[in-house]
């Protein structure tokens, strides 16, 4: 009987595999819930089939075949049809009809071919195969999960010397736009956005730069106020996301602000939700579904009709709506409201008027600027809400983590007092952003690091480039 368990091991393997590949973006609770859900589906399916075929080994074989046919249908669909044809309902229904009929015929064929065969030896083979590949992927998960446990140095000496009273701590609104070009690239300047920010009292740092050209190293560096080379040991000279994102999830800035008594409100794109959601104090209805389930759904037969993993509702509208509802503080305690949205980073979902692009256009860089202008309009609406309801002693930081072009990025700040703008004039890059803020508003004594810039290659290796 134990050998018939291979169907459970085989059907749970894609869940383990997706989790191992996206461990930084998927919470442990999501993983466990999905495992339980798939386990119940397999149990019901195998037992149901066994009532029909009266052979547990045969029911396991047929169910495992059907499960994988359903789970990876969308990959076959993508492989067989061009993007133009995939957008037409006719091709979707034609594919589904052929695919389902073909799968039923193959399942029936399996039944008639194997109904009189003793499948015990075959079940043994599949059991040992599924058992060993499951052990392999679980080992990978354990290794990555162990590496995700990182310690943050709070530098207690700074706290011992605090001179600023808690009542003087500013509320901090930190809004991070992923891959925004800012105002240093002549052909991609949204002058209306720039003008509107200045009208609202923002100071714009035109030559501010990111230290890295990709999110997975830029943000851990910024939020730990240091270069990743100084606190992360690379593997094969590469700074892969599974090494760096734990330092985004558990970072020095968040830890220091918590120790200072800040109340946290985080509004995050679904891709980053599992990393950062543990920090939030508010019960935020993010509207996002289980990210692991989304990955599985995308590959499955349901993915042919399902909404994209990345969409305007989850990426733009819901985070901003929830920020307006829960992120603008009126409490006596100092508040830290943080938004990281995956825009105007690809996929480019719509034009500046909010008209959605076809899937074919989502990765066309020609649509980058018009999508950025749409994002700019949405952010202005959020800023207006913050400015209307914020406390006087509030700091609003609006910036990007990298650019599509080079290391020059968006950096615009609304200070409690206009003269405070001087505190960032010599900062130059993201690695020094919170060093400057902690020095200015909390009396810390951080030295500014030398400004450097790095590009990461396809092997996640860093190469220093000119800091201009």
N, C-alpha and C positions, 0 to 999 in steps of 0.2 A: 504493500500500500504506500510505503514511503516514497517509492520511485514515481508515483503519480503526482507528487508535489512539484515536479518540474514545471508544470503549467503555471503554478503560482510564481516560481522563481523566474521563469521566462517573461511573464507578463509584468512583473514588478521591476524587471531590469531597466526598461526605459525610464522609469521614475528615478531610480538610483542614478542612472547615467546623466539625465538632465540636471539633477541636483548637483552631482559632482562637477559638471561643467559650468554651473551658474551658482555655485555655493554662496558667493558674496551677495547675490541679488535675490536669493530665496531663503526665507526664514526656516528654521528647524520645524516650527509648528506647521507651516505650509507643507513641508516635505512629509511629515508624519500624517497629516490629514489626507493627503493625496495617496499615500501608501495604503491607508485604511480603506479609502474609497475604492481603489483598484482591487484590493484584496477581497472586498465584499462582492464586487462585480465578477471576479474570477470564480469565487466560491459559488455564487448563484448560477453562473453560466455553466460551470462544469457539472454541478449537481442536476441542473435542468436537462442538459444534454444526456446525462447518464440515465435519466428516466426514459429517454427515447431509445438510446442505443444499447442499454443494459451492459455496458462495458466501460469501466472507469478509465482504462488506458486509452481507449478509442475516443471517449468524450474529451479527455485531456488533449489529445492530439488535434481533434477538430476545433476545439475552442481556442487553442493556442494559435492555430492557423487563422481563424476568423479574427481573433484579437489583433494580430499584426496586420492583417489585411485592412481592418478599420483604422488602426492607429497611423498607418503610413500612406493612406490613400492620397492625401494632398501632395505628397512628394511625387507620386506617380503622375498626378494631374499636372503639376508644374513641369515635370520632365517631358510630358507628351505634347503639351500645347504651348504655343507662343503666348506672350503676355497679352497681346491683342485678343486672341481667341479666349483666353482665360477670363477676360472681362465680359464676355458674352454669355448670357444665361443658357442659350441653346447648347453651347459646348459643355457647360456644367452638367446639364441634365442628360445630354448624350453620354458623357463620360460616366456619370453615376449609374445610368441604366446598364451600360456595358460592364462596368466594374462590378456592380452588385450581382448581375446575372452570372457573370463569369466566376465570381467568388462562390455563389451558391452551387454552381455546377462542379467546381473543384472540391467544395466541401462534401457534396454528394458522392463525387468520385472517390474521395478519401474513405468515406464510409463503406462503399461497396468493395473497394480494393482490400481494405484492412479488417472488415468485420469478422472474417474467419481466421485471421492471423493472430498468433500469440504475440502481443506487443510488449511483453515484459522486458525482453532484451533491449528493444528500442527505447522503452521508457527509462531503463537503467542508463543507457547512453546519454539521453537528453537530460536526465537528472544530474549526472556527474558534470556534464558540460555546463548546464545552467548554474550548478552549485559553484563551480570554480570561477566562472565569469562574474557571478555575484560577489564572491569573496574578493575578487580583484577590485571591483568598483567600490565595494564597501571600504576596502583598505585605502583607496584613493580618497574617499570621503573623510575617513578618520584622519588621514594625514593633513588634508586641507583644513579640516575643522580645528585640528590642534594648532595649526599655524595661524588660524584666525584669532586666537586668543593673544592679544597684545597688551602690554602695559604702557601707560602713559606717564611720563615724568612731569609732575605738576610744578616742580621747582618751588618748593615751599618757602624758600628764602624771600621770594617776592611777596608772598602773602604776609609774612612776618613784618614787612616794612610798609604795609598798606596805610595810606594816609587819607584816602578818599572815603567819605561816609557812604553807607549803602543808599541813603536817601538821595545822594547825588549821582548814583549810577545811571547812565542813560539807558532807556529802552533801545534795543538794537534790532533793526529790521534789515536782514541780510537777504537780498534777492539775487540769485545767481542764474544767469542765462547761459546756456551751454553753446559755445561756439559763436558768440556774437562778435562781429567785426569791430565794433566801436566806431571811432571817428578818425582813424588814421589812414584809411584806404580810400583814395579819392573816388574810385568808381563804385564804392559800396557804402557811401555815407548817407544815412537817412537824416538829412538836414532838418526836416520838420521835427523829428524825434529829439535831435540835439537842441533845437530852439525851444521846444516845449519843456525839456528838462531844465534849461537855464531859466526860463520864466518861472518855474516852480522853486527856484532857489538852489538847484543842484550845482555843485562845483564839478566841472568835467576835467579829468586828467587825460589829456590827449595822448601823451606818450607812455602811458602805463602799460606794462607788459606782463605776460605770463612767463613763468620760468620753464614751462614744459608745453609741448604741443598737443597733449591729449589729457583727457579727464582723469584717467586712472592714476596718473602721477601728479598732475597739477593740483588736484584737490587735497590728497593726503599731504602734499608739501605745504600748501597754504594753511591748512587747519592744524598742522603740527609746527608751523613757523620755522621750518628748516628744509633743507634739500633732502630728498628721499635717500640719496646716497649715504647720508649721515645716520639714518636710523633703520634702514632696511638692507638686509643682506640679499643680494640677487642670486638667482639660480642660473647657472651658465651665462653669467653676465647680463641676464635679462630681468627686468622689473615687470613681471607679469601681473595682471589684475588680481589673481588670487593671492599674490604677495602684498600688493599695495592697498587694495580696498579695505582690508581689516583696519588700516590706519586712517581710513575715511570714516568707518563706522565708529571707531574708538579713537578720538583725537584730542590733542592738548587743548585746543580752543574751547570745545564743548565742556571738557572736564574742568577747566579753569572757571568758566562762566557758571557752571553748576556749583562749584565751591564758593563762588561769590554770591550765591543765592538766587540766581536767575531762574525764572519760570520759562520752560521751553515750549515752543509751538512750532512744529515742523510740517512743511507742506511739500511733498516730494513726488516726482515722477515715479511711476510704478517700478521702473527699472532699479531705482535706488531705495525703494520703500523698505525692503528688508534690512538694508544696511543701517538706516537712520531712525526708523520708527520707534525703536526702543527708547529713544531720548525724550520723546514728546510728553508733556504733562497733560495736554488736552486730549479728550477722546475725539479723534478726528475721523469723521466718516469720509474716507478718501474716495469711496466709490470704486475702488479697484478690486478686481477679482484676483484670486490666487494666481500669482505670476507663473508658477509651475504648471498649473492647469491650463493657462493660456498657451504655454509652449507645447503641451501635449495636444491641445485642441487644434493648434495651427497645423500640426503634422497630420492630423486625423482627417477622416472623411468630413467631419464638421467644419474643418478649416477651409474647405472649398467655398463655403458660404459665410463663414464667421467674419466678424470685424477684424481689422488689422490689430496686431499687438500694440502698435503705436497709432493713436488716433487723437483727434483734436479734443475730444471730451476729456480723456484721461490726462493728456499732455498739457493742455492750456486751461480749459474752462473750469474743470473741477478744482484744481489746486488754487486758482485765483479766487473762485467763489468761496472756498473754505477759508482762505486767508482773510478775505474780507469779513467773514462771519466770526472767526475764532482767533485770528492772528493779531488783531489790533488791540493792544492792552489798555485797560483802564484800572488795573489793580495797583495797589501801593508797591508791591514787590516788583523789582526790575524784570523786564520780559525780554526774551530773545526769540524772535520769530524769523525762521529760516525757510527760504523757498529755493529749491533746486529743480528747475524744469529742463527737460531735454529739448530745448528749442532756443534759437533757430537751427539747431543741429539737424542733420538729415534724420529721418525722411522729411522732405519738405511737403507739408500736408495741404497747404492752400496758398492762394495768392493774397495780396495785401487787403483784399476786401472780404476774405474768409471763404471764398469759393474753392471748394476742395479740388485738388488735382487728382487725375487718374493715377493708378498705381505705377504706371509707366513713368510718370513724371517725378516720383518721390525722391529719386536719387540723381536727378538731373541738376547739376550745379547752376544751370541757367536760372533755376527757380529759387535760388538761395536768397537773393536780395528781396524779392517780393514777399517771401515768407517771413523774412526778418522784419520787414515793415509791418506786417500783420501782428507779429509778436510785440513789436514796439507799441502799437496802439493798445493792445491788451494790458501791457505793463503800465502805460500811462493811466489807464482807468484804475488800476490797483493803487498806484502812487497817489492819485487824487483822493482815494478813500483813506489812505494812511494819513496824508497831510491834513485832512479834515478832522480826523478823530484822534490823532496821536497826542501824547503828552508833550509839553514844550521841550523837555529834556530828552529828545529822541534823535537817534542816529540812523539814517537810512543809507545802506550801501547797495549800490546796483552795479554789477560787473559780470564779466564772463570769465570762464576758466581757461579758455584758449580761443584761437581764431581759426577760420578756414584758411587764412593766407599765411600769416607769420605769427610772431609772438605778441604783436600789439593787440590790445583788447579793450573792450568797454570798461571804463571805471568812472562812475559818477556817484557823488556822495552828497547827501543833504545833512549838514551839520547842525547841532543845537545852536551854535553861534557861528556866524560867517567867518570869523577870524580863525576858527578851528581848522579851516582848510589847510593851514600851514603845516599841520601835523603830518600830512601825507605827501607834501611836496617833494621831499627827499627820499620817499619810500621806493618808488620806481617799479616795484614788481610785487607779485602776490606773496612771495615768501616773507616779505616784511610788513604786509598789511596789518596783521593783528599784533605784531610787535609794536607798531606805531600806535594802534588803538589802545592797547594795554598800557603803554607808557603815558598816553595823553589823558585817558579817563580814569585810570586806576592807580597811577603813580608807580607803575612797574619801571624797571630800569633795563630794558632790553637794548642791546646793541643792534644796529642795522647790519644785516649780512650783505656781503658783496653781491650785486645783482649779476646773475648769470642766466643763460638760456640754453635749453637742451631740446633736441628733437629725438623722438623715439622711433626706431625702425620696426619692421614687421616681426623681428625676433625680440622685441621689447628691450633692445639695447639702447643706451643713451649716448648721444654724441653732442658735445658742446658746440654751439653756434654763436655767432657774434651777437652781443647784446647792444642793439642800436637805439 
